[in-house]
Amino acid sequence: MVIIAFLKKLKKQLQKSLRWKRKWMNLTMILVVAATLSAAWVLLQGAEQIVTEHAVFGTGITQPSELKPMQTEEEIQALANKIKDRQKAFIRTVYVCGDELEPIGQMDAAEMLAYHKSNPYTVASLAADGSIHFVKTIEDLSPHCKENAYFGMDKGGNLSLFEGVPGTGEGNVIQTFFQLNIEHLESSLPRDAIKELYRGIQVRDLSEYNSVLSTFSDFAVEVTEKAMQLSR
């Protein structure tokens, strides 16, 4: 999409134009970073040793979030003890945008424990009706969002993610991120880019999603107010 390529170019220009406002902070930042890196070096040595130990045993584990299951065995067992009969079971996939719920049959307590043992990075819970739910999180857009998600501006001037095209009566707000500085936005962006924002910017993958969100974050009210204070 033209707007995606434009936004990437625009972000680089904005970062360059704002750089002079932050020059006075450079020395302080350098000193802070130097101290932080020194401390981080010590921590990284320990972390590197942990990763190496996993590699020696052939686990291939390198993600800190994957070093332990989401729930302890005691928590899962306590949950299983509440299951008296066979219950409907579901797997819910939570995406950065959207989620999906799929039935996976019926389970008793033993089957629930076995399923969680095979899928330790899901979070199990019991619904009010007694049904069993397993939740897993994926850093991506759901298939539905890839076809229907649009960034746009709501009536309150907030950057929001819509299901469907904004402003057509069909777009429903999925998530609101931050309020935009409309004056700064309109004075900084070309008219065509502003029009496209009002019409809605479709995002079909996580890269486009992050690019649009990152670019317009420079026009958030809080960000622009801080920039103005630094320039005084």
N, C-alpha and C positions, 0 to 999 in steps of 0.2 A: 504494500500500500504506500502511496505517496506520502501520506501524513506520517507514517512510521519512520520512513527515511528522513523526512523533514525534521521530525522531533529529535532524532539522534543528532543531526547536524546542529539544530538549535541549542540543544543542551550543551554542546561543546562551546558554542558562541557565548552562552550565558555564563558558563563557568569562567571563561576568559574575561568577560566584562566585569564580573564580580570579584575577580582575583585582587584587583588593586585595593579593594575595600578591606581586605584581610591582611595586607602586608604587615601592618603593625603588630599583628599577632604571631608572625612567623617565628621570631626568636623564641618567644615563650613556648610555642608549640614544639619547636625543635628540641628544647631542653626537656619538655615533658615526654616527648617521644623517645628521646635517648634514655631517660630513666626507666620508662616503661619497657623498652626493648631489653634493657639489662635484666630486669626482673623476669621478663617473658622468656629470655634465653635459658634461665635456670629451670623454669617450668617446662619448657619444651624438651629439655634434656630428659626429664622424668617421663613426659608423655611419649617421647620417641622410644624409650626403653619399654614402655607398656605395649606399644604397637609392635615392636620387634618381637616381644615375647609371644604375642598372638600369631605373628607370621611364622615363627619357628614351629609352632604346633599346627600350622596349616589351616588356621581358622579363616584367614583373609579378612578379619574384622579391622576396619580402620575408622569407622564412624563412631564418635563418642556416644551418640544416642543409641547405638546398637550394642553397646557393651553389656547391657542388662535388659531383661524384659520390662514391658511397661507396667506389669503388676507382679507382685510377689506370689509365691506359691501359697502362702497363708491367706492372702486376699482372694485368690481364685478358689481355694478350698472352702473358705467361708461363704463364698457366693454359691458354690455347688451344694453346700449343705441346705440352702434355702429351696432347692429344686426338689419337689416331691414327686412329680409325674413328668411324663414327656411333654415338652413345650415346643412351640414354634420357635425357630431360630432364624436370625437374619444377620447378614454382613452389611455394614454401612461403610461406604468409602467416602471420606471427607477430602475434598480437593481445595486448592487455594480459592477456586471459584466453583461452587456447586457441590452437591453430594448425591450419592446414589444408595438406595436401599434394595437389597436383593434377598429373597428367602432362600435358605439353605436346608430346608427340611425341618424335622423335629428331633429333639435331643433330650436325653435324660441327663442326670448329673455326671455320670461316667463319660458319656459321649461329649458333654461340654468340656470336661477336663482334657479329654484326648484331643479335641479340636484346638483348644487353646495351647496345648503343648506343641502342636504342629505349627501353630501360628502365634508365637510368643510376643510378637510386636503389635498385636491387636489389644484393644481394651474391652473387656467383657463387662456386661451389666445386665440387670433384670429390669424389664419395663413394668409398669403398674399392672398390666394384664398378665404378668408372669412370663412373657416371652423373653427369649435370650437374644441379646444383641452383641455383636462383635464389631468394633470400630477400628478402622485402619486409616491412616493419613497419608496422602500422596501429594508431593509438591508438583502439581500440574493443574491444568484446567480440566474440568470434566468434559466428556464428549459433547454434552448439551451446551456448555458454556462456549466451547470452541465454535459452535455454530450460531449462538445467540447472544453472546456478551458484547456490550458496547460501553465504552467510556463516554461520559457526557456530563453536562452540568444540570443539576436539579433546580427547582424554583428558588431555593435558598442560596444559590450561588456556590454550592458545594460540588467538588469533583466526585462523581458517583459512578458506580458500575450498574448498568441496566440490563435487564433481560428483555431483549428486543430493542428496537430503535427508539431513542429518547425523543420526546416531543411529538410523537405520532398518536399518543393515546394507547399504544400497545406496550410501551416500555415500562417495566416495573423495576424499582430500585432494589438491587440485590445487596449493595453495600455502599455506605457513604464514607469517604476518606477524610477530606479536609475542605475548609472554605477557601475559595480562590479570591485573590486580589484582582477583581475584574478590571480596574483601572490600569494596573500594571500589566495585566495580561493583554489587554487591547492595545496598549502603547508599545508592546514588545513584539507581538506576533503579527505576521501578515494577515490581511483581512480574510484570505482564503482559509487559513489555518483556524481562525476564529469561527468561521462558518462551519467548518468540518467538526469542530468541537461541539457546536450547538446541534448539528445533525447527528452526531454520534460517531465515535471511532471504534470500529470493530476490531477485536483482538482474537486471533485464532490460535495462539500458543503462549506459553509462559514467558518467552522472551519478549514478545510484543507487549504483553500485559505489564511486565516489569519496566519496559522502556517508556511506555506512556505514563505510568505511575511515577517513575523517577523524574521524568522531564517536567511534569506539571507540579511536582512537589516544590520546584523553585518558585512557583507562583502562589504558594500557600500564604495565607495572611500572616501567620506567625513568622515565616521565613523572610518575607519582604519587609515586615516591620523591624526585624532585627538588622537587616541589611541597611535600612534607612538610619537606624540609630548609630551603626558603625561609621556611616559616611558623614555624620555631623561633626 
